[in-house]
C-alpha cells in the first residue's frame, strides 16, 4: 500500500470549490478489499479504483486531490476544482462539472474492474457531494478521510 502524503493542502476560502465526495458500491458490497488491523488492504478492484483516482487528476489537471481513501465498499474524495491557469486556459481542455468528473471516474473504474472478471461490480447511483465552506470543516473532513480505516467498525457505510 502506498504511503499517504503527509503534507495537508490548506483550505482556501476564496476558492469555494473544495468538495467532499463519497461514492458507494451498489448495495454496499465490499468490492475493494478488507480492513485488517485498522489498515485498508486493497484487492485488485480496490487498486483499480485507487489508480483511477490518480488517472483522473492527470487527465483533468484542474482537479487538485487534497485527500482520498478507498474503503471496502466506498470511496471518499476531498478535491478542489482549481481556477484555470493561463496555460490551461489556452488549451482546448473543457472544465467539467463535479457530476461529469464522477461519471467519468465511475465509468472508467467499472470498465477496468469488469475486465478483471469482476462483472458483478456496480456503483450505487449518484454520490454524496458537500461543498467544504470553512477551515474547521475542511480539517474535520481531511482527518476523517485519513482515519477512516481506523474507524471502520463505527462507519455508517459499513
N, C-alpha and C positions, 0 to 999 in steps of 0.2 A: 504494500500500500504506500502510496506516495505521501511524503511529509507535507502537511499543510503549511501554507505561507504564514509566517508569524507576524508580519507587519500588517496592521489593520489600516485600510484606507479610511480616511476621515469623511465624516458626513459633511456635505456642502449644502447649507440651507438655501443658497441661491439657485441651485440646480433643480431642486424639487422633482428629480427624475430618478430617484432611487426606489427600487421596488423589491419587496419581499414576496417571493412566489413559492407556491407549493404545488407540485404535480404528483398525483397519486396513480398507482396502478389500479386497474379495474378490480373492484371488489376487494381491494387492499391485499391482494395476493403478494406474498414475499418473493418477487421475481428477481431481486437484485443481490441477494445474499443473506447473511445472518449476522447477528450481534454475538460476539464471544468476548468475555472479559471486558465489557464496555468499549469494544472496538468493532467497527463495521468491517466485515470480511466480504468484499465484493466477489461475486461469482462472474461468469462470463458476461451475462446480461448487465450486471452492475458496472463492469469495466466498460462495456459499450456505452452505457448511459453517461458515465464519467467522461469518457473520451469525446462523446458527442457534445458535452458542455464546452469542452476546450475547443472543439472544432467550430462551434457556433461563435465563440468570441474571436476566432481568427477570421472566419468568413464575414463577420459583421464587426469591423474594428471599432465601431462606436459603442459597442457593449463593453462596459467595464465590470468585470466579475469581482465583487468585493468578498464574497464568501459563498460556499456551497457545501452540501453534503448529500450523498446518495445513501439512503437508508434502505432497509429490506423491501419496503413497499411504497416508498415515496421519495421525492427529491425536494430539497429546499434550496432556493437560489436567492442571493442578495445581489442584485445587478443595478447598474446605473446606465441610463441611456445618455451618453456624453454629448455635449454640444459638438456640432461639426467643426472640425479644424479646417483651416484654409486648404490643406492638402486634400482632405476628404471631400470638401465642398466642390473641388474642381474635378473630382472623379464622377463616374456615372452611377456610383453607388446610391441607391434609394434607401432612405431611412424607413424602416419597417416599424409598425406598432408592436407593443409587447405581445399582443394576441397573435400577430403574424409570426413573430420570432418563436413563440412557444409552439405554434402549429408546425413550423419548420423543424424545430428540435424534436418534437414528438414523432413526426413522420419519419425523420432520418433515423432516430434511435430505434423505432419499431421495425423499420425495414432491416436494419442491421441485426437486430435481435432475432427476427424471423429467419434470416439467412443462416443462423447458427442451429436451426432446427426447433427453436422455441416458438412454434407457431401459435401457441395459446396466448402469448403475451398480448395484452391490450392496456391502453391508458384509460383512466377514468375520463369522462367528458369534462371539458373545461379545466380550470385551475383556480387556485386561490391567489388573489392579487391584492396587495396592500401597498400603497404609496407611503414610504417612510418620511415622516414630516418633522422629526426632531432628532437631535443628537441622542437624547435619552432612549428614544425608540430604536434608533439605529444601533446603539450599544447593546440594548436588550436582544434585538433580533440577531445581531452578529454573534453574541455569546450563546444564544440558544442554538444556533446552527452549529457552532463549534463544539458544543457539548451535547448534541442530540443523541449520539450513540450511548453516552453515559446515562441518559435519562430514558432509554428505550422502554423500560418497564412501566414508566409513567405516561408514555406517549399516547395521546388520544387517537393517533392514526394507526396504532398497532393493530 
